[in-house]
Amino acid sequence: MTTITLPKFVFFTGAPGSKWSGISQVLEQHPDIDTSDRTPEREYLHSEYSGHVGAYFGPGMELEARLDADYLLDAWGEPVNHRSSRIVKSHHWAYMLEEISRKFPHDWIALVWRENGTCNDWWHRAGGFEIKYPSYSWYENDAKMNREIALQNDAIRKFAERKNLQWSLFDTRWVSEKFGFEPDMKISYQDVYVTLWRGT
């Protein structure tokens, strides 16, 4: 298997209900990814779904979606080792993709896309506004959530088009090709698409 050197940051985004949290947990199995941002306070467990672990950034959440390297690193505290990469999760990165690509040209952006209605249904089944972490209070109500899912998916799709990125179904082959390791996959991702911008 080809050895792949990961960047300091992998900016990670997908709309609510896109299964992006489960995908992030699969990628965090990589031995060079620092998961020291995982604390009991940053955990939402659900018997049927992967739940949420680690730091989430965004409006109304514990941490702001702020493109400042020192601010982002503070969520992890002291790094585990100098090689560690960090997956930085925010739904709101969807609106900041061009800015991320300019400010962090040597880092990566991982994008997740799933059909709008399926996202909405899945998010509600996973807990909806009852989700304990992160807070979804910024989304206010179902109508705004529906709009934001559509807007985020559209922003993600358009960025991928501008950068000529190729979409793939999320599976072990994609993880092996892009991240250089074989993950343990416990959940099916048959309708979830992913792509990766690897900087300049």
C-alpha positions in Angstrom: 0.0 0.0 0.0 1.3 3.5 -0.9 2.4 5.6 2.1 0.6 8.9 2.1 1.8 11.8 4.2 -1.2 13.6 5.8 -1.3 17.4 6.2 -1.6 19.3 9.5 -5.3 19.9 8.8 -8.0 18.0 6.9 -10.9 20.4 6.8 -14.0 18.2 6.8 -17.5 19.1 5.8 -20.9 17.7 4.9 -24.5 18.7 5.5 -26.3 17.5 8.6 -27.5 13.9 8.0 -24.9 13.2 5.3 -23.3 10.5 7.5 -20.2 12.8 7.6 -19.7 12.1 11.3 -19.4 8.4 10.7 -17.0 9.0 7.9 -14.8 11.2 10.0 -14.6 8.4 12.6 -13.5 6.0 9.9 -10.8 8.3 8.8 -9.7 9.0 12.4 -8.7 5.3 12.5 -5.5 6.4 10.7 -2.6 6.1 13.1 -1.3 9.6 12.2 -4.6 11.4 13.0 -4.7 13.0 16.5 -8.0 12.2 18.3 -7.1 13.9 21.6 -10.0 16.3 21.0 -12.3 13.5 22.1 -13.6 14.1 25.6 -16.7 12.9 27.5 -18.2 16.4 27.0 -17.7 16.1 23.2 -19.7 12.9 22.8 -23.2 12.0 21.6 -23.9 8.3 21.4 -26.9 6.8 19.6 -27.6 3.0 19.6 -28.3 2.9 15.9 -25.8 5.4 14.5 -22.2 6.3 14.8 -22.9 9.4 16.9 -20.6 12.3 17.4 -17.1 12.4 19.0 -14.5 15.1 19.2 -14.5 18.8 18.4 -17.2 20.4 16.1 -16.9 23.9 14.9 -19.7 26.2 13.7 -22.2 28.9 14.7 -24.1 28.0 17.9 -21.6 25.2 18.7 -18.9 25.0 21.3 -16.2 26.3 18.9 -16.5 28.9 16.2 -15.9 28.2 12.5 -12.8 30.4 12.6 -10.0 30.0 10.1 -7.1 30.6 12.5 -4.6 27.8 12.9 -3.8 28.5 16.5 -7.5 28.7 17.4 -8.2 25.4 15.6 -5.2 23.7 17.4 -6.4 24.8 20.8 -9.3 22.3 20.5 -6.7 19.5 20.7 -4.5 20.9 23.4 -1.0 19.5 23.3 -0.4 17.5 20.1 0.2 13.8 20.5 3.3 14.0 18.2 4.7 16.3 15.7 3.4 14.3 12.7 -0.2 14.3 13.9 -2.9 15.4 11.5 -6.2 16.7 12.7 -9.6 16.4 11.1 -11.4 19.7 11.6 -15.1 19.2 11.4 -17.7 21.9 10.6 -20.9 22.0 8.5 -20.1 25.6 8.1 -16.9 25.0 6.1 -19.3 24.4 3.2 -19.7 28.2 3.0 -15.9 28.9 3.4 -14.3 26.5 1.0 -12.6 29.0 -1.3 -11.3 30.9 1.7 -10.0 27.7 3.2 -8.2 26.8 0.0 -6.5 30.2 -0.1 -5.6 30.4 3.6 -4.5 26.8 3.9 -3.2 25.9 0.5 -1.1 23.0 1.7 -3.9 21.3 3.7 -6.7 19.2 2.5 -10.5 19.6 2.3 -12.7 16.4 2.5 -16.2 16.9 1.1 -19.2 14.6 1.7 -22.4 14.8 -0.3 -25.8 13.0 0.1 -29.2 13.8 -1.4 -31.0 16.6 0.5 -34.1 14.7 1.6 -32.1 11.7 2.7 -29.9 14.0 4.8 -32.9 15.5 6.4 -34.5 12.2 7.2 -31.3 10.7 8.6 -30.5 13.7 10.8 -34.0 13.5 12.4 -33.7 9.7 12.9 -30.3 10.3 14.6 -31.9 12.7 17.1 -32.6 16.0 15.3 -32.7 18.9 17.7 -32.5 16.5 20.6 -28.8 15.8 19.7 -26.8 16.7 22.8 -23.5 17.4 21.0 -22.9 19.4 19.1 -25.6 22.0 19.5 -27.9 22.5 16.5 -29.6 25.5 18.0 -28.4 27.8 15.2 -30.6 26.0 12.7 -33.6 27.0 14.8 -36.4 24.9 13.2 -37.1 22.3 10.6 -37.7 24.8 7.8 -34.3 26.4 8.3 -32.6 23.0 8.6 -34.1 22.0 5.3 -32.8 25.2 3.7 -29.3 24.9 5.2 -28.9 21.3 4.1 -29.8 22.3 0.5 -27.5 25.3 0.6 -24.6 23.4 2.1 -24.9 20.6 -0.4 -25.1 23.1 -3.2 -22.0 24.9 -2.0 -20.1 21.6 -1.6 -21.1 20.5 -5.1 -20.1 23.8 -6.8 -16.7 23.9 -5.1 -16.0 20.4 -6.3 -17.0 21.4 -9.8 -14.7 24.5 -9.8 -11.8 22.4 -8.6 -12.5 19.5 -11.1 -12.8 17.0 -8.2 -14.1 13.5 -8.9 -16.9 12.1 -6.6 -16.8 8.5 -5.4 -19.0 6.4 -3.2 -17.4 6.2 0.3 -15.9 2.8 0.7 -12.6 1.1 1.9 -11.1 1.4 -1.6 -11.5 5.2 -1.5 -10.0 5.4 2.0 -7.0 3.2 0.9 -6.4 5.3 -2.2 -6.7 8.7 -0.6 -5.5 8.1 3.0 -3.3 5.1 2.6 -4.7 2.6 5.1 -7.4 -0.1 5.4 -10.2 1.0 7.7 -12.6 -1.0 9.7 -16.0 -0.2 8.3 -19.0 -0.9 10.4 -21.7 1.1 8.6 -22.9 1.1 5.0 -22.4 4.2 2.9 -24.1 3.1 -0.3 -25.7 6.5 -1.0 -22.9 8.8 0.3 -20.4 10.4 -2.0 -17.0 11.8 -1.1 -14.2 13.8 -2.7 -10.9 15.3 -1.6 -9.1 18.5 -2.4 -5.4 18.0 -1.7 -4.2 21.6 -1.8 -1.8 23.1 -4.2 
